[in-house]
Amino acid sequence: MTYTRNEVDLIGHIGRIEHKQRDGNGKDYAILSIATNENWKKDGETQERTDWHRVAVFAPRTVKFIRDYLKTGRYVAVRGSLDYYDYEDEGGHKTYVTQVLCNRLDVLDRRPESDEPAAPGDND
């Protein structure tokens, strides 16, 4: 049997934070938009592209940390796995979603002036 792995590492800035509740069980979760940049040279000119990644966070301690301490613009590292799902919208159109299921979130920039605790390193 061959070894396979579904693992994603992102380092970027938070662009948007959405706090939600799961249908059915009422537990909180967060959806983050993380911006990553790629730079390269083409014909001597520096090119840049920004990609946005949807990150779903379900670990209760990490969701609480995001709600209480993180803001847009913060520089973070996310480790997780790719997840795919689809749903039908109200108009009956099928929508496909790709997201990263967050297993670990680390804050990489300096803390603001407030007394922000260290980020929880793992899901619980």
N, C-alpha and C positions, 0 to 999 in steps of 0.2 A: 504494500500500500504506500502511496506517495504522501508526503506531508504537504498540507495546504493550510493557509491561514488567512483570516479576514481581519486585518488590523490597519487602522488609520491613525496617523500622527499629524496634527495641524498646529501651526504656530501662527497667530494672527491677532487682529484687533476685533473686539466685539462691536458689531454694528447695530444690533437690535436685540432686545431681551423681551420675550413674551412669557408671562406666567399663566399657566392653565391648570385645569383639573381634568383628570381622566374620567371619561364617562363610565358609569357603573360603580367604580369603587371610590370615587371622590378624592383620590390622592393627588397632591400637587405635582406638577412637573414644569420644566422650563424648556423653551425653544430659543436657542441662540443663533444669531447669524454671525459667522466669523469670516472676516475678510483676510485673504492671503494675496500676496503680490508675487509676480514672477517678472524678472528682468532679463533681457537678452539684447544682443547687438545685431542689427541688420543693416548692412551697407554703411557701417560706421556710426549709425544712429542708435542710441539706447531706446529700446522699446519696453513698455511696461503693460502688464495686464493684471487686473484685480479680479479674483474669483470669490464668490460668496458661497459659503457652505452652511447648510442647515444642520444644527447639532441639537439632539434631544437629550435632556438630562432628567433621569428618573430617581436617582439616589436621594432620599429625603434630606440628608445633611448637606449635600452639595446644592440642592434646590434652595434650601434655606440660606446658605451662604451667598448664592447668586442674588436672591431676593434682598438680603440685608446689606450686602457690601459691594456688589459689582455694578458698574455703570458702563454705558457705551464708551468706546474708545480704549478700554483697558486691554493690555497686551497679555494674552493667555496662550497656554499650550493645552491641547485637548488630545486625549488618546481614547480610541474606541474602535467600533467596527461599523462597516457599511450595512445599511438596512434599506430595504426597498418595500414599498407598499403602494396600493392604488385604492381609489375610492370613486364613487359617482357623486358629482355635485348636484345641486338642486335642479339644474337643467338636464340632467341625465348624461352629462359628458364624463367620460372616464379620465381621471387625473392620476398621473404617476408621480410618486415622490421618492427621492433619494435623500437619505440623511445619515449622519453619523450618530450612533448610539454611544453616548459618552460613558466611559469607564473611569476616567481620571481627568481632573481639571486642575491646572496649576496656574497661578497668577505670576507673570514674569516681570511686570514693571514694579516700580517702587510704590509703596503704600501711600495713599493720600495722607494728609495731615491727621485725619481721624485715627482712632485706635482700631484698625482693621485686624482681625485675627488671621492667622495663616489659613490658607485654603485647605479644605479636607482633601486628602490625597487619593482616597479610594471610595468606592461606592459601599453603601451599607444598607 
